Amino acid sequence: MVANLAKKGNVKNGFWSVIGFYTIYLTIVVIASLNGFFDTVMLPPKIVVTTTLPLAIFVTIIYNTKICKKATEILSLVDLVKIHIFRLIGSTFIILLLFNLLPKPFALFAGIGDLVTAISSIFVVKAIKSNKSYARKLTYIWNTFGLVDILITSALAIIFTKISIDNGVMGVEFLTEFPFCFIPAFAPPTIIFLHLLVYRKLSSIKK
């Protein structure tokens, strides 16, 4: 879906560049996870230091490039909103909770927040396509909710890791196991990047 966004934005070789980057990146993450590289419970979590943070720096650089700015001009607001349907993956948190593999407060907040963002994106897209008078304001509210949700979820992951270390209780360490390692390695930086693109697009649209 991210690769298709780059293609729609007329980024030269954008589709295959995105596919190639994430294939190599996530292959490295899989190898590291299967070899127990992320297993040590530490603060900050090793998976955050070695995957989430570097990817965040990388997408920040991409966000500020002329290519990205030009692509955002070409892409429609609908394109930038509807991609967030992929946050239905947040149901994974709920499923892991049912198997007692994540702390209940974390799983519920992260899972419900993702599901609300994903499902509500459908109504936001509908409002934009129908040229509703409230579409712009609704998009701002929706986008802010989605961004705040992912930021708080990321913070909660750190908090529950500290609680786990201090009290010897279950934290979010199961998210370092394959294939769940894809979530912290890919989701937070990518989701934040996509939300920032929505803000950029909204600021360029005349009221």
C-alpha positions as CSV (number, residue, x, y, z in Angstrom):
1,M,0.0,0.0,0.0
2,V,2.9,2.4,0.8
3,A,4.6,1.4,-2.5
4,N,1.4,2.1,-4.4
5,L,1.2,5.5,-2.8
6,A,4.7,6.3,-4.1
7,K,3.6,5.1,-7.5
8,K,0.5,7.3,-7.5
9,G,2.7,10.2,-6.4
10,N,4.8,9.8,-9.6
11,V,7.9,9.1,-7.7
12,K,10.4,7.7,-10.2
13,N,10.8,4.0,-9.6
14,G,8.9,4.7,-6.4
15,F,6.9,1.5,-6.2
16,W,9.9,-0.8,-6.6
17,S,12.2,1.4,-4.4
18,V,9.7,1.1,-1.5
19,I,9.2,-2.6,-2.0
20,G,13.0,-3.1,-2.2
21,F,13.7,-1.1,0.9
22,Y,11.1,-2.7,3.1
23,T,12.0,-6.2,1.8
24,I,15.6,-5.8,2.7
25,Y,14.9,-3.9,6.0
26,L,12.2,-6.4,7.2
27,T,14.4,-9.4,6.2
28,I,17.1,-8.1,8.5
29,V,14.5,-7.6,11.2
30,V,13.3,-11.3,10.7
31,I,16.8,-12.6,10.9
32,A,17.5,-10.6,14.1
33,S,14.3,-11.8,15.7
34,L,14.7,-15.4,14.9
35,N,18.2,-15.3,16.3
36,G,17.1,-13.8,19.6
37,F,18.7,-10.4,19.0
38,F,15.7,-8.5,20.5
39,D,15.1,-10.9,23.4
40,T,16.9,-9.0,26.1
41,V,14.4,-7.0,28.1
42,M,16.1,-3.6,28.5
43,L,15.3,0.1,28.5
44,P,15.0,1.4,25.9
45,P,13.9,-1.8,24.2
46,K,16.6,-3.1,21.8
47,I,14.1,-3.4,19.0
48,V,13.2,0.3,19.3
49,V,16.9,1.4,19.4
50,T,17.9,-0.8,16.4
51,T,14.8,-0.7,14.2
52,T,12.1,1.8,15.2
53,L,14.4,4.7,15.8
54,P,16.6,4.3,12.7
55,L,13.5,4.0,10.5
56,A,12.0,7.1,12.1
57,I,15.2,9.0,11.3
58,F,15.1,7.7,7.7
59,V,11.4,8.6,7.0
60,T,12.0,12.0,8.6
61,I,14.8,12.6,6.0
62,I,12.4,11.4,3.2
63,Y,9.6,13.6,4.5
64,N,11.8,16.7,4.0
65,T,12.9,15.9,0.5
66,K,11.6,17.7,-2.6
67,I,10.5,14.4,-4.1
68,C,8.3,13.7,-1.1
69,K,6.8,17.2,-1.2
70,K,6.1,16.9,-4.9
71,A,4.5,13.5,-4.5
72,T,2.2,14.9,-1.7
73,E,1.1,17.7,-4.1
74,I,0.1,15.1,-6.7
75,L,-1.6,12.7,-4.3
76,S,-5.2,13.3,-3.4
77,L,-6.3,13.7,0.2
78,V,-8.4,10.6,-0.3
79,D,-5.3,8.6,-1.2
80,L,-3.5,9.8,2.0
81,V,-6.4,9.0,4.2
82,K,-7.6,5.6,2.9
83,I,-4.2,4.0,3.3
84,H,-4.8,4.0,7.0
85,I,-7.3,1.1,6.6
86,F,-4.2,-1.0,7.1
87,R,-4.3,-0.2,10.8
88,L,-6.9,-2.9,11.1
89,I,-3.7,-4.9,11.9
90,G,-4.2,-3.4,15.3
91,S,-6.6,-6.3,15.9
92,T,-3.4,-8.3,16.5
93,F,-3.0,-6.6,19.9
94,I,-6.5,-7.8,20.9
95,I,-5.8,-11.4,19.7
96,L,-2.5,-11.5,21.7
97,L,-4.4,-10.2,24.7
98,L,-6.9,-13.1,24.4
99,F,-3.9,-15.5,24.7
100,N,-2.5,-13.5,27.6
101,L,0.6,-12.5,25.7
102,L,0.3,-8.7,26.3
103,P,-0.6,-6.5,29.3
104,K,-4.4,-5.8,29.1
105,P,-4.2,-2.0,29.4
106,F,-1.6,-1.8,26.6
107,A,-3.3,-4.3,24.3
108,L,-6.7,-2.6,24.7
109,F,-5.5,0.9,24.1
110,A,-3.3,0.0,21.2
111,G,-5.8,-2.3,19.6
112,I,-8.9,-0.2,20.0
113,G,-7.1,2.9,18.9
114,D,-5.8,1.3,15.7
115,L,-9.2,-0.2,14.9
116,V,-11.0,3.1,15.5
117,T,-8.5,5.0,13.3
118,A,-8.8,2.4,10.5
119,I,-12.6,2.1,10.5
120,S,-13.3,5.8,10.9
121,S,-11.0,6.5,7.9
122,I,-13.7,5.0,5.7
123,F,-16.2,7.7,6.8
124,V,-13.5,10.4,6.4
125,V,-12.9,9.3,2.9
126,K,-16.6,9.3,2.2
127,A,-17.0,12.8,3.5
128,I,-14.1,14.1,1.4
129,K,-15.4,12.4,-1.8
130,S,-18.9,13.9,-1.1
131,N,-17.4,17.4,-0.6
132,K,-19.1,17.7,2.7
133,S,-18.7,21.1,4.3
134,Y,-17.2,19.5,7.4
135,A,-14.8,17.2,5.5
136,R,-11.7,19.3,6.2
137,K,-12.4,19.7,9.9
138,L,-13.3,16.0,10.2
139,T,-10.0,15.0,8.5
140,Y,-8.0,17.2,10.9
141,I,-9.8,15.6,13.9
142,W,-9.4,12.1,12.6
143,N,-5.7,12.6,11.6
144,T,-4.9,14.1,15.0
145,F,-6.6,11.2,16.8
146,G,-4.7,8.7,14.8
147,L,-1.3,10.5,15.3
148,V,-1.9,10.9,19.1
149,D,-2.9,7.3,19.3
150,I,0.3,5.9,17.8
151,L,2.4,8.3,19.8
152,I,0.8,7.2,23.1
153,T,0.9,3.5,22.1
154,S,4.7,3.9,21.5
155,A,5.1,5.6,24.9
156,L,3.1,2.9,26.6
157,A,5.3,0.3,25.1
158,I,8.3,2.0,26.8
159,I,6.4,2.4,30.1
160,F,5.3,-1.3,30.2
161,T,8.9,-2.3,29.5
162,K,10.0,-0.4,32.5
163,I,7.3,-1.9,34.7
164,S,8.3,-5.3,33.4
165,I,12.0,-4.7,34.4
166,D,11.2,-3.2,37.8
167,N,8.5,-5.7,38.9
168,G,9.3,-8.8,36.9
169,V,5.8,-8.9,35.3
170,M,4.8,-9.3,31.7
171,G,5.6,-6.5,29.4
172,V,5.4,-6.1,25.7
173,E,8.4,-8.3,24.9
174,F,6.3,-10.7,22.9
175,L,6.2,-8.1,20.2
176,T,9.9,-8.8,19.5
177,E,9.0,-12.4,18.4
178,F,8.5,-13.2,14.7
179,P,6.2,-12.3,13.0
180,F,5.0,-9.7,15.6
181,C,8.4,-8.0,15.4
182,F,7.1,-6.4,12.2
183,I,4.8,-4.2,14.3
184,P,7.4,-2.2,16.3
185,A,9.9,-2.3,13.5
186,F,7.6,-1.0,10.8
187,A,4.4,0.5,12.1
188,P,5.2,3.6,14.4
189,P,7.5,5.5,12.1
190,T,5.5,4.6,9.0
191,I,2.2,5.6,10.5
192,I,3.5,8.9,11.9
193,F,5.0,9.6,8.5
194,L,1.7,9.0,6.8
195,H,-0.2,11.2,9.3
196,L,2.3,14.0,8.7
197,L,1.6,13.7,4.9
198,V,-2.1,14.3,5.6
199,Y,-1.3,17.5,7.6
200,R,0.9,18.7,4.7
201,K,-1.8,18.0,2.2
202,L,-4.5,19.7,4.3
203,S,-2.3,22.8,4.7
204,S,-1.9,23.1,0.9
205,I,-5.6,22.9,0.2
206,K,-7.5,26.1,0.1
207,K,-10.3,26.5,2.5
